Amino acid sequence: MKNRKKIRRSGAKIMASLMLLLGSLAYIMILAVINGSLGFLCAIGVTVSGAVGIAKALGEPIALSWRFLAAAAIGFGVLRGLLRYLEQYSNHYIAFRLLAVLRDRIFGALRKLCPAKLESRQKGSIIAMITSDIETLEVFYAHTISPICIAVLVSLTIFLFVGVVSSWWLALTALTGYLVIGILIPVISSGKLKESGVRYRSEFASFNAYFLDSIKGIKDIVFNSGGSRRKEEVSRRSDRLLEETRKMKLDTTKAGAATELCVSLFILLALSVGIALVINDMLSIGRMIIGAVTLFSSFGPVIAISALPGNLTQTFASGDRVLDLLSEEPAVVPVTDGAKMEYHELAVRDLSFSYDGQTPILDQICMNAKKGEIIGIVGESGCGKSTFLKLLLRFWQKDGGTIAYNGTDIDRISTESLLTNVTMVSQTTWLFDETIEANLRIAKPDATREELETACRLASVHDFIQTLPDGYQTRVGALGDNLSAGERQRIGLARAFLRGSELILLDEPTSNVDSINEGIILKALKEQKSKKSIILVSHRESTMAIADRVYRVEGGRMYEQK
C-alpha cells in the first residue's frame, strides 16, 4: 500500500473547479443561500421569541405584546418550513441539472479519448466514475456549497444580534465557538479523512473493475475450474473494501463526536459567561436569557459544516477522478477542417511508432495498397500488426513517416471523411444488448432489409440468423452472450460490408471460425476486391491465400514477401 494514490489537487482547488461548473445556475445557488439563511434565522427566531417572553415575564422592559410574541413564534415556524423547502428544492435542482451536464461532459471526454486512451483503462473503473463518482458529487452541489455560505451569514447575524441585544462578551463566546466548530475541527478532521477517502474510492473502483471482469469472463472461469480461486479473490477484495469503509466510518464518527463535544463545551462556557455577567451586575437576567438561548440555538449551521469532511473526502476523491478525465488530453485530436477524400490508393512511407516514446513498436514501415487489391499482413502475435491498422485510422498519432491516402497525409485529412472511407473489423466484435438488426444498423442506420441480408450473406452469417427463432429480431443478450465468438465476429464483418467503405481493415477476421466458414468468408472477401481494397491481418498463413500481395512483420519492420 506504499504506492497508494494521493489526491493531486488540493481540496480547495477541487471545490473551485467544481464551482466553476455552476455557470448560469449560479443565481439559483444564490437564491438557495438566501432561503437557507433566512430559514435558519426563522428557526432560531422561534426559540428567541420564547426567550423574549421569559425575559418579559421576569420584568425586562420589553415593548412587544404577548400576542405579538406568540404570533411571531408561530410565524417563524411556518416560514422556516417554507424556506427550508425552497432551499432544498433549489440545491437539488442545481445538483441534478449539473449531474446531467457532468455526465454529458464525461461522455464527451470519453468520445475524445477513445479508442486510444481507453484501451488501457479498466471498464469497471469507467462505469464506477459515470455512476457512483457522479452521484457522490451530488453531495457537493446539494449539501456543501450553500451550507458553508449559510453558516457564514447566520453566524455573523447572530454575533451582531447577541452583541447588540445582550452582551458582546456572549457574542465573542459565540464567535469563538463558530470558529472552532466551523473551521478548526473541519480542517483537522479533513486532514485525517482525506487519505481514507482516497483509499476507499480507489478500492471501490478496483473492486468494480474486478467484479465486472469476473462477470464477463464467467464462462472461461468455469471452463478452467477457476471459480474457487476467483471467489477467494473477490472475497479478499470485498474484505479489503469493507475494511477501508470501516476505517473511513470510524474516522467520520470520531470527527462527529468531537463536534458534539465542542458544542456542549461552548454551551456550558456561554452559560458560565452569562451567569458571571449577571452576578457582577454587568447584564440583567432577562437579557442574559435572550442572549444565551439565541446562542444555544445557533450552532446548527456550523455543525453542518463540521460534518462536511466525512462526505467531502469521498467528494474530493470522486471530483479529482472526474476532473482528471475531463482535463486529460486525447492521444489524437480529430481533424475537423482537413481535406475530403474518396479512397483510391494508400502509400505508407518510413512509418515509425512507439506507445511510450522509447520502445519502438513499428520502425521505418513501408507498404502500398490500391483499390481492387487484397493486401495480406502476417506475423507473430504482438509484432505490431494490429497497431499498424489503428495507425491507418489515426487512432494513435504516428511518430514519424507518412500515411498518405491519394497522396494526402493522414494528418491533413478530415477525420469524418477518413472514417467514412475506411472501416476496421477488430479481433473482438462488441455487440450491444439489442437485436441483431439493431447491431447491424450501427454501420448504416438507414439500410434496407435487402442491404442487411446481402451484407450478412457476404459474411456467411445470414443462414445462421435465419435459424434463430426471431431471425434478425433476435436479441444478442448482454455482452453478446447468446452468440458464439465466431458468430459475433461474422456479424462484425457484416457490419463492415454494410457500411460500404472503400477500404476495409480486417484484424484476424477468421480467428474464431471453423475452416468451412473461413473458406466462405475468404471467398466473399475475394469477390469484393473488385469494388474496394482490403487489408487483411492474420497470423494464419492459410488466410493469405486470397491476398494479391503479402507483407510480413518481424521485429517492428515490414517487408513484402516475394
C-alpha positions in Angstrom: 0.0 0.0 0.0 3.0 2.3 -0.1 2.2 3.4 -3.6 -1.4 4.3 -3.0 -2.7 7.2 -4.9 -2.7 10.7 -3.3 -5.1 13.5 -4.3 -3.0 15.6 -6.7 -5.3 18.6 -6.3 -6.0 20.3 -3.0 -9.5 20.3 -1.7 -9.8 24.0 -2.3 -8.8 23.6 -5.9 -11.2 20.8 -6.5 -14.0 22.8 -4.9 -13.1 25.8 -7.0 -13.1 23.7 -10.2 -16.4 22.2 -9.4 -17.9 25.7 -8.5 -16.9 26.9 -12.0 -19.2 24.3 -13.5 -22.2 26.2 -12.0 -22.2 28.7 -14.8 -25.6 30.2 -15.4 -27.0 28.2 -12.5 -25.1 30.4 -10.0 -28.2 32.7 -9.5 -30.2 29.7 -8.3 -27.4 28.9 -5.8 -27.6 32.4 -4.5 -31.3 32.0 -4.1 -30.7 28.8 -2.2 -28.2 30.5 0.2 -30.7 33.3 0.9 -33.6 30.9 1.6 -31.4 28.8 3.7 -30.0 31.7 5.8 -33.5 33.1 6.3 -34.7 29.6 7.2 -32.2 29.1 9.9 -32.8 32.6 11.3 -36.5 31.8 11.4 -35.8 28.5 13.3 -33.7 30.5 15.8 -36.5 33.1 15.9 -38.9 30.5 17.3 -36.8 29.9 20.4 -35.8 33.5 20.7 -39.5 34.5 20.8 -39.9 32.2 23.7 -36.8 33.6 25.4 -38.1 37.2 25.0 -41.4 36.1 26.6 -39.5 34.7 29.6 -37.5 37.9 29.9 -40.7 39.9 29.7 -42.2 37.7 32.5 -39.1 38.3 34.6 -39.7 42.1 34.4 -37.5 43.0 31.5 -38.9 46.2 29.9 -39.9 44.8 26.5 -42.5 46.7 24.5 -43.6 43.7 22.5 -47.0 42.3 23.5 -47.7 38.6 24.4 -49.9 38.2 21.4 -47.2 39.5 19.1 -44.6 37.1 20.6 -46.9 34.2 20.2 -47.7 35.2 16.6 -44.0 35.7 15.9 -43.2 32.2 17.2 -45.9 30.6 15.0 -44.9 32.8 12.0 -41.2 31.9 12.3 -42.1 28.2 12.4 -44.3 28.4 9.3 -41.7 30.4 7.4 -38.9 28.0 8.5 -40.7 25.1 6.8 -41.4 27.1 3.6 -37.9 28.5 3.3 -36.4 25.1 4.1 -38.4 23.6 1.2 -37.3 26.3 -1.2 -33.6 25.9 -0.1 -33.6 22.2 -0.7 -35.5 22.5 -3.9 -33.0 25.0 -5.3 -30.0 22.9 -4.1 -31.3 19.7 -5.6 -32.4 21.4 -8.8 -28.9 22.7 -9.3 -27.4 19.3 -8.3 -29.4 17.2 -10.7 -29.1 19.7 -13.5 -25.3 19.7 -13.1 -25.1 15.9 -12.8 -26.7 15.7 -16.2 -24.2 18.2 -17.5 -21.3 16.4 -15.9 -22.4 13.0 -17.4 -22.7 14.7 -20.8 -19.2 16.2 -20.4 -17.8 12.8 -19.3 -19.3 11.0 -22.3 -17.9 13.8 -24.4 -14.5 13.3 -22.9 -14.7 9.6 -23.4 -15.6 10.1 -27.1 -12.5 12.3 -27.5 -10.2 9.9 -25.7 -11.4 6.8 -27.5 -10.2 4.5 -28.6 -6.5 5.0 -27.9 -6.7 6.3 -24.3 -9.5 3.9 -23.3 -7.8 0.7 -24.3 -5.7 0.5 -21.2 -8.4 1.7 -18.8 -10.4 -0.8 -16.8 -14.0 -0.7 -17.9 -15.3 -1.2 -14.4 -13.4 1.9 -13.3 -15.1 3.9 -16.0 -18.5 2.6 -15.0 -17.8 3.5 -11.4 -16.9 7.0 -12.5 -20.1 7.5 -14.6 -22.3 6.2 -11.8 -21.1 6.4 -8.2 -18.5 9.2 -8.7 -21.0 11.4 -10.3 -23.6 10.6 -7.7 -21.1 11.5 -5.0 -20.7 14.9 -6.5 -24.4 15.5 -5.9 -23.4 15.8 -2.2 -21.1 18.7 -3.0 -23.7 20.7 -5.0 -26.7 20.0 -2.8 -25.2 19.8 0.6 -21.8 21.6 0.7 -21.8 24.9 -1.2 -24.9 26.5 0.3 -24.3 25.2 3.9 -20.9 26.9 4.0 -22.4 30.2 2.8 -25.4 29.9 5.1 -23.1 29.2 8.2 -21.1 32.4 7.5 -24.2 34.6 7.1 -26.1 33.1 10.0 -23.1 33.2 12.4 -22.4 36.8 11.5 -26.0 37.8 12.1 -26.2 36.0 15.4 -23.0 37.5 16.6 -24.3 41.0 15.9 -27.7 40.3 17.4 -26.3 38.9 20.6 -23.8 41.7 20.9 -26.4 44.4 20.5 -29.4 42.9 22.4 -27.5 41.0 25.1 -23.7 41.2 25.7 -20.6 41.5 23.5 -18.9 39.0 25.8 -21.6 36.4 25.0 -21.2 37.4 21.3 -17.4 36.8 21.4 -18.0 33.4 23.1 -20.4 32.5 20.3 -17.9 33.7 17.6 -15.1 31.6 19.2 -17.4 28.6 19.1 -18.3 29.2 15.5 -14.6 29.4 14.5 -13.6 26.3 16.4 -16.6 24.1 15.3 -16.9 25.5 11.8 -13.3 25.9 10.8 -10.8 24.3 13.2 -12.5 20.9 13.6 -13.2 20.5 9.9 -9.6 21.4 9.0 -8.2 18.9 11.5 -10.7 16.1 10.6 -10.4 16.7 6.8 -6.6 16.1 7.0 -7.3 12.7 8.7 -10.2 11.8 6.5 -8.7 12.8 3.1 -6.4 9.7 2.8 -9.1 7.3 3.9 -11.5 8.8 1.3 -9.0 8.3 -1.5 -8.3 4.7 -0.4 -12.0 4.0 -0.3 -12.7 5.4 -3.8 -9.7 3.6 -5.2 -10.7 0.3 -3.7 -14.3 0.8 -4.8 -13.3 1.4 -8.4 -10.8 -1.5 -8.3 -13.5 -3.9 -6.9 -16.0 -2.7 -9.6 -13.5 -3.4 -12.3 -12.5 -6.9 -11.0 -16.1 -7.9 -10.5 -17.1 -6.8 -14.0 -14.2 -8.7 -15.4 -15.4 -11.8 -13.5 -18.9 -11.5 -14.9 -17.6 -11.0 -18.4 -15.3 -14.0 -18.1 -17.6 -16.3 -16.2 -17.5 -19.0 -19.0 -13.8 -19.1 -19.1 -13.6 -19.2 -15.3 -16.0 -22.2 -15.2 -14.2 -24.0 -18.1 -10.9 -23.7 -16.4 -12.2 -24.6 -12.9 -11.1 -21.2 -11.7 -14.3 -20.5 -9.7 -12.9 -21.1 -6.3 -9.8 -19.0 -6.9 -11.9 -16.2 -8.3 -14.3 -16.4 -5.4 -11.4 -16.2 -2.9 -10.0 -13.1 -4.7 -13.5 -11.5 -4.8 -13.9 -12.2 -1.1 -10.4 -10.8 -0.4 -11.1 -7.6 -2.3 -14.5 -7.3 -0.7 -13.0 -7.6 2.8 -10.4 -5.0 1.9 -13.1 -2.7 0.7 -15.1 -3.4 3.8 -12.0 -2.6 5.9 -11.5 0.7 4.1 -15.2 1.5 4.6 -14.9 0.7 8.3 -11.8 2.9 8.8 -13.5 5.8 7.0 -16.7 5.5 9.0 -14.7 5.3 12.2 -12.8 8.5 11.4 -16.0 10.2 10.4 -17.6 9.1 13.7 -14.7 10.4 15.7 -15.0 13.8 13.9 -18.7 13.9 14.7 -18.1 13.1 18.3 -15.5 15.9 18.6 -18.0 18.3 17.1 -20.8 17.4 19.6 -18.4 17.6 22.5 -17.2 21.1 21.4 -20.8 22.3 21.0 -21.6 21.1 24.6 -18.5 22.7 26.0 -19.3 26.1 24.3 -22.9 26.0 25.5 -21.5 25.5 29.1 -19.0 28.2 28.5 -21.6 30.6 27.3 -23.9 29.8 30.2 -21.0 30.4 32.6 -20.1 33.7 31.0 -23.8 34.7 31.2 -24.1 33.8 34.8 -20.8 35.6 35.6 -22.1 38.8 33.9 -25.4 38.6 35.9 -23.6 38.1 39.2 -21.3 41.1 38.5 -24.3 43.3 37.6 -23.0 43.7 34.0 -26.1 42.1 32.5 -29.8 41.7 33.5 -31.0 38.1 33.9 -33.7 38.7 31.2 -31.2 39.8 28.5 -28.8 37.1 29.6 -31.5 34.5 28.9 -32.2 36.1 25.5 -28.5 36.0 24.5 -27.9 32.6 25.9 -30.9 31.0 24.3 -30.1 32.7 20.9 -26.5 31.3 21.2 -27.7 27.8 22.2 -29.9 27.5 19.1 -27.4 28.9 16.6 -24.9 26.1 16.3 -26.9 24.2 13.6 -25.2 25.8 10.5 -21.7 25.4 11.9 -22.4 21.8 12.9 -23.5 21.2 9.3 -20.1 22.5 8.2 -18.2 20.4 10.7 -19.9 17.3 9.3 -18.8 18.1 5.8 -15.3 16.5 5.8 -16.8 13.0 6.2 -18.7 13.5 2.9 -16.0 15.7 1.3 -13.3 13.1 1.5 -15.3 11.0 -1.0 -16.4 14.1 -2.9 -12.8 15.2 -3.3 -11.6 11.8 -4.4 -14.5 11.5 -6.9 -14.1 15.1 -8.1 -10.4 14.5 -8.6 -11.0 11.4 -10.7 -13.7 13.2 -12.8 -11.6 16.3 -13.2 -8.7 14.1 -14.3 -10.8 12.6 -17.0 -12.2 16.0 -18.2 -8.7 17.5 -18.3 -6.9 14.5 -20.0 -5.7 15.2 -23.5 -6.6 12.7 -26.2 -3.9 10.8 -28.0 -5.1 12.3 -31.3 -7.1 15.4 -31.9 -9.7 15.0 -34.6 -9.1 16.9 -37.8 -12.3 19.0 -38.5 -11.1 21.3 -41.3 -9.0 18.8 -43.3 -9.2 17.6 -46.8 -12.1 15.4 -48.0 -11.2 12.1 -49.6 -12.5 9.3 -51.7 -10.2 6.3 -51.4 -8.2 5.1 -54.4 -4.8 4.3 -53.0 -2.7 4.1 -49.8 1.0 4.7 -49.5 2.9 4.3 -46.2 6.5 5.6 -46.1 9.0 5.3 -43.3 6.3 4.9 -40.6 7.5 4.8 -37.0 5.6 4.5 -33.8 6.1 3.9 -30.1 3.5 3.9 -27.4 5.8 5.3 -24.7 8.1 7.3 -26.9 11.0 5.0 -26.1 10.3 1.4 -27.1 9.7 1.2 -30.9 6.8 -0.9 -32.0 7.0 -0.1 -35.7 10.1 1.2 -37.4 10.5 2.6 -41.0 7.4 0.8 -42.3 6.7 1.0 -46.0 3.7 -0.5 -47.9 1.3 0.2 -50.7 -2.3 -0.7 -51.4 -4.5 0.2 -54.4 -8.2 0.0 -54.9 -9.1 -3.5 -56.1 -6.3 -5.2 -54.1 -6.3 -7.5 -51.2 -3.2 -6.9 -49.1 -2.1 -9.5 -46.5 -0.1 -8.8 -43.4 1.3 -11.7 -41.4 3.4 -12.0 -38.3 3.6 -13.4 -34.9 1.2 -12.2 -32.2 2.4 -8.9 -30.6 4.6 -7.9 -33.5 2.6 -4.7 -34.2 0.1 -5.8 -36.9 -3.0 -4.5 -35.1 -1.2 -1.3 -34.1 -0.4 -0.7 -37.8 -4.1 -1.0 -38.7 -5.0 1.5 -35.9 -2.5 4.0 -37.2 -4.2 3.7 -40.7 -7.3 5.0 -38.9 -5.3 7.6 -36.9 -6.4 6.1 -33.6 -2.8 6.9 -32.5 -0.5 9.7 -33.7 2.4 8.4 -35.7 5.9 9.4 -34.5 7.4 9.7 -38.0 6.9 9.0 -41.7 3.8 9.4 -43.8 0.5 7.6 -44.2 -0.9 9.1 -47.4 -4.4 8.5 -48.9 -4.5 9.5 -52.5 -1.2 11.5 -51.9 -2.6 13.4 -48.9 -1.0 12.7 -45.5 -3.5 11.3 -42.9 -2.8 14.2 -40.5 -4.3 16.6 -43.1 -7.4 14.5 -43.9 -10.8 15.2 -42.2 -11.4 12.6 -39.6 -15.0 12.2 -40.6 -14.0 11.7 -44.2 -11.3 9.2 -43.2 -13.7 7.1 -41.1 -16.3 7.2 -43.9 -13.8 5.7 -46.4 -12.0 3.3 -44.1 -13.6 0.7 -41.8 -12.0 -1.7 -39.4 -13.2 -5.0 -38.0 -11.2 -5.8 -34.9 -10.4 -9.2 -33.3 -13.2 -8.7 -30.8 -16.6 -7.6 -32.1 -18.7 -5.8 -29.5 -22.4 -6.4 -29.7 -24.9 -4.4 -27.7 -27.9 -5.9 -25.8 -30.2 -5.2 -28.8 -31.5 -7.2 -31.7 -29.2 -8.5 -34.4 -30.7 -6.0 -36.8 -30.1 -3.1 -34.4 -26.5 -4.1 -34.0 -26.1 -4.2 -37.8 -27.7 -0.8 -38.3 -24.9 0.8 -36.2 -22.9 0.7 -39.5 -25.8 2.1 -41.6 -28.9 3.3 -39.8 -31.0 3.7 -42.9 -30.1 0.4 -44.5 -32.9 -1.5 -46.3 -33.7 -5.1 -45.3 -32.2 -6.2 -48.6 -28.9 -4.5 -47.8 -28.8 -6.1 -44.4 -29.3 -9.6 -45.8 -26.8 -9.0 -48.6 -24.1 -8.0 -46.1 -24.9 -10.9 -43.9 -24.7 -13.4 -46.8 -21.3 -11.9 -47.7 -20.2 -12.6 -44.1 -21.6 -16.1 -44.1 -24.0 -15.4 -41.2 -27.4 -14.9 -43.0 -28.3 -18.6 -42.9 -27.4 -18.9 -39.2 -29.6 -15.8 -38.4 -32.5 -17.4 -40.2 -32.3 -20.5 -38.0 -32.9 -18.3 -34.9 -36.5 -18.2 -33.5 -36.8 -14.4 -34.2 -34.4 -14.1 -37.1 -32.9 -10.7 -37.3 -35.1 -9.6 -34.4 -33.3 -12.0 -32.0 -31.6 -10.2 -29.1 -27.9 -11.0 -28.7 -28.0 -10.7 -24.9 -25.8 -8.8 -22.5 -22.2 -8.8 -23.7 -23.4 -10.8 -26.8 -23.5 -13.9 -24.7 -26.3 -15.5 -26.8 -23.9 -15.9 -29.7 -20.6 -17.7 -30.1 -17.3 -15.8 -30.7 -17.3 -16.8 -34.3 -20.9 -15.7 -34.8 -20.1 -12.3 -33.2 -17.1 -11.9 -35.5 -19.1 -12.7 -38.6 -21.7 -10.1 -37.6 -18.9 -7.6 -37.2 -17.7 -8.5 -40.7 -21.3 -8.0 -42.0 -21.2 -4.5 -40.4 -18.2 -3.7 -42.5 -19.8 -4.9 -45.7 -23.0 -3.0 -44.8 -21.1 0.3 -44.2 -19.8 0.2 -47.7 -16.4 1.8 -47.1 -13.9 1.7 -49.9 -11.1 0.3 -47.7 -11.7 -2.4 -45.1 -9.2 -3.3 -42.5 -9.6 -6.8 -41.1 -7.8 -7.8 -37.9 -7.9 -11.6 -37.7 -11.3 -11.9 -39.3 -11.3 -15.7 -39.3 -9.6 -16.4 -36.0 -12.9 -17.6 -34.4 -14.5 -19.6 -37.2 -14.0 -23.1 -38.5 -12.3 -24.0 -41.7 -15.5 -24.3 -43.7 -16.8 -20.8 -42.7 -13.3 -19.4 -43.1 -13.3 -20.6 -46.7 -16.8 -19.0 -47.3 -15.6 -15.7 -45.7 -12.4 -15.6 -47.7 -14.4 -16.3 -50.9 -16.7 -13.4 -50.1 -13.7 -11.1 -49.5 -12.2 -12.1 -52.8 -15.4 -11.3 -54.6 -15.5 -7.9 -53.0 -12.0 -6.9 -54.1 -13.1 -5.5 -57.5 -15.2 -2.9 -55.6 -12.9 -2.0 -52.8 -9.5 -2.6 -51.1 -9.0 -5.0 -48.2 -6.0 -5.1 -45.8 -6.1 -8.5 -44.1 -4.1 -9.1 -40.9 -3.7 -12.7 -39.7 -1.2 -15.0 -38.1 -2.5 -17.8 -40.3 -0.6 -18.4 -43.5 -3.7 -20.1 -45.0 -5.7 -16.9 -44.7 -3.2 -15.2 -47.1 -4.2 -17.5 -50.0 -6.6 -14.8 -51.3 -4.1 -11.9 -51.0 -2.6 -10.3 -54.1 0.5 -9.2 -52.1 1.6 -10.2 -48.6 3.8 -8.2 -46.1 5.5 -9.8 -43.2 6.1 -8.0 -39.9 9.1 -9.0 -37.8 10.9 -7.1 -35.1 9.0 -3.9 -35.9 9.9 -4.0 -39.6 7.7 -4.8 -42.5 8.8 -6.3 -45.8 6.9 -7.7 -48.9 7.1 -11.4 -49.5 8.0 -12.4 -53.0 
